Amino acid sequence: MEIEKILDSDFLNSISFFNFENAVTAAFYTDENLNLVNSNANFENLFKKGIEIKSQNLLTLLANLGVEQEIISDFRTTLNTDGKVLIPQIKIMLNGELRYFSLLSTKTKSPLTKFLNGIQGQLVDRTAETILKQDNENLINLNQEAYNSLKDKNAKLEKISNRLAKYLSPQIYKNIFESESEHANEYKRKKLTVFFSDIKGFTDLSDSLDPDLLAELVNDYLSAMTDIALKHGGTIDKFIGDAILVFFGDPESDGLKKDASKCLSMAIAMQNKVAELDKSWREDHGIAEGLKVRIGISTGYCTVGNFGSVQRVDYTVLGSTVNLASRLESICQPQKILVAPETKVL
C-alpha cells in the first residue's frame, strides 16, 4: 500500500522537514517545479511583512530578494543538470544592510512516496566571514602597499646613499650612517697624522689645457690617489682642486705609531704611482712638464668634527698640525716627501 494513502501529504512534508525547522540557516523545501512547500522562520524572515511566500515559485522569491537574474538562471540550469547546486555568494539587502549568503540546494527523491520528491535547500548567512575576509584582504593590500612604498623608499635611499658614498671617505660614511649617536656636533681633540699633497705647476697647467682633457687627467690622478689612500686606511678629508688632504687616526685608529707608518707607506705608494702617471702625461698627452707631486706629513693634536654653517658641514680636521702639513708640502721638492720631526720620531 502506498504511504500517501495512509498519511496526509502535509504531514509527510512536515515530517520530512522537521530537521530544518530549528536550523540556524534559512531552510526551504519545494516541489519538483520549485514551488515552495515548506520553510523555516529564518527563510520567512528574509521577506518583508505582508509578502505571501507559500506556494510561490522559488525563482520568483529569489528575484524578490534582489538576487541577480544571471545567478537565478545559473541556479536553475545547474540544478536541472546536476541535481544539486552550490552558489558560493549572493547578495541580499535586508533592512538597509547588505548581507552575503551561500545558496545550497539538492533534488530529493523518495522510494516511499512522490510527495517527498522535490528540492531541499538552504540560504547560509556568510556575512560575518565575508566581511572578515574582505577586511583581511584589505589589510593584506594595505600591507603590500606599505611594503611596496617602503621598498621604493629604501631603493631611493640606497641610491642617495650610493651617491653620498662618492662624496665621503668610507670611514666618515660609516661613522655617519652606522653611528647610534644623535649628536651631529661632536668635536674631539686627538693626535693625528696629517697628509697634504698637490701638483707642482697645476695652476698654469689648468689654464693651458682643454677643459675636457684637464678633467680627464685630474680625475684619473685623484682616482689613483684615492685607491691608494683607501688601501692604506686613510680618511680622505677633501680634494681642493689638485690638492689632497688625508688624515690617519680618526674615526678609526691602529695606534699613533701604526697610523703614522701607514701614512708614510701611503705617501711612498702615491709617489710611485705618480711616476707611472708622469710617463703617461708626457708620452700620451704631450704635457712636457709631466706630473710632479709634493707631499707634506705632520703629526700632532687636531680638533676633528663637523665644521661649517647651519646649511652645510664638513667632517674635517683643524689645528696647527694641519697647517704644518700644508706648509711642509709647499716647501717640499717635487717628487719628494717632507716629514715633520714629530712624525719621524714615531
Helices and strands as residue ranges (DSSP letters): G 3-5, H 9-21, E 26-30, E 36-39, H 41-44, H 58-64, H 69-82, E 84-94, E 97-108, G 114-116, E 118-125, H 127-165, H 170-178, E 188-199, H 202-208, H 211-231, E 235-240, E 243-248, H 256-285, E 293-308, E 313-318, H 320-331, E 337-339, H 341-344
